[in-house]
């Protein structure tokens, strides 16, 4: 048998947006933004409704409110400013505006019904009720209005007073909220700092920063390279694991299962007699050296990102202290990590399904907090898709409850749905399939998915051009032209992108038939000649400067694709909401052939008339063209310049009749 509802809510509130999976997961935004919320709000009959957007910081009991405005077809919209780096809870409420509903009915009857004395008594009662709910000046002013109402000599005068907008506003502010209803869910938005949205990452192996052949680099050697890295325009310096490296089953060069004397092993094989995840590899220096290095990174205007890899070698202290944390074979030995055909005999995998899973969770939290308390606020997480999703949801939330400025990058090159759920679970940024999107069609389809579907609410991409594990085929085969145009794509399509060191050298020697680097830094110490012929360091510097100087590139969902009459040329643009900054980017994605192509400039979108003159200022090579109309031809030779980045500037006329472009 159906039971009566505990509370009668007659206003219908549905289709609240943004809302992710029925409120199961939070959406993501950046501190300082206006957070826009919409909802369908309606009710039976003809009552006048008010929509209210309610919000508070998580853990706060007091709701704040912002009025919502009717848009059309029962759709309402409201917003509030995300002022703090924290989590906000938000929902939608609605109620019947009794006095406004009464005024509307009175207006309809006025001139049609002769005697409205009963209706006026209803309105008078509502004013009296509002007086009882009000205080201070408003209470006094409402009493004056009521006195004027009562003293009115006739019905028409009383109606004029009753319909006055000032009185309606006063009553509306203090009347009881009739038929008050709320949305069935309280929703959450994670508010991150700006670095979560806009960043340029540079990845290094600290041990390869040395200058003496045969000797590994130290934290002090890394400091010496900071000025050059910052000069190129990077703001996040990401270090591969800096922890002690195990000796048992240590990998040799080019992933050989047997190491030779002097081979340093893989940094991801964590743990030795010198410690585990809360220690540093002695060859790099001491913890004091690390602290000094991190301070230097900050002094150069960058932030340090550490690799968080939940791996343990047979030499890791965990193995002796907590053998129950690892997967055991029937013979009692610990099972090493496997991902056929790859062999990881130098690594044991922690067993997140053991009876000691809660202890493992707490230890991983302790490790992260150890580094957070030393000033590290960004973590690149290795292979998160091989750990339980609830673990990441708990861990990230636990860290950010105390340190909301900590950011997490998910290195999960895996199935699409797993990548999505990790982002929903709390990862701030995510690696993507950009690395393998090589055609114009593939790029448009993928970026449309990221910017125009619900993924835009929770999935922040970080477009890495390559990684120590991935040297894409196009870079192997096409060389310098591909390195240049892939850089422009990564840096302008996504607000966050990254390169792995030696990208500026166009390093593309691979083990045949694989995406693995020949003589990979993962297994040996390298010494790079940063000035070797053919480098694109200056090119990277220019592109990063363009990124910093153009706010439209700091955003993601403003990406739009435009018409270019070639299947090899990608044409897209970004602009700020006020159109004060408009960029158009053209990229020849064919690294072997020159293409001359006609572009269709969407001038109507930019408020430019068909006969107006505007300027296209190419920012890489620094040339300018004045253009009229929608058609623009460009020739892109990949051996010279495979891409162009245009700032579109409209003609502006000063009072002295002098034209300039802005």
Buried (B, 14 or more C-beta within 10 A) or exposed (E): EEEEEEEEBBBBBEEBBBBBEEBEBBBBBBBEBEBEBBBBBBBEEEBBBBBBBBBBBBEEEEBEEBEBEEEEEBBBBBBBEBEEBBBBBBBBBBBBBBBBBBBBBBEEBBEEEEEBEEBBEBBBEBBEBBBEBBEEEBBEBBBEBBEBBEEBEEBEEBBEBBBBEEBBEBBBEBBEBBBBBBBEBBBBBBBBBBBBBBBBBBBBBBBBBBEEEEEBBBBBBBBBBBEBBBEBBBBBBBBBBBBBBBBBBBBBBBBEEEBEEEBBBBBBBBBBEBBBBBBBBEBBBEEEBBEBBBEBBEEBEBBBBBBBBBBBBBBBBBBEEBEEBBBEEEEEEBEBBEEEEEBBBBBBBBBBEBEBBEEBBEBBBEBBBEBBEBBBBBBBBBBBBBBBBEBBBBBBBBBBEEBBBBBBBBBBBBEEEBBBBBBBBBBBBBBBBBBBBBEBEBBBEBBEBBBEEBBBBBBBBBBBBBBBEBBBBBBBEBBBBBBBBBBBBBBBBBBBBBBBBBBBBBBBEBBEEEBBBEEBBBBBBBBBEEEEEEBBBEBBBBBBEBBEEBBBBBBBEBBBBBEBEBEBBBBBBBBBEEEEBBBBBBBBBBBEEEBEBBBBBBBEEBEBEEEBBBBBBBBBEEEEEEBEBBEBEBEBEBEEBBBBBBBBBBBEEEEEEEEEBE
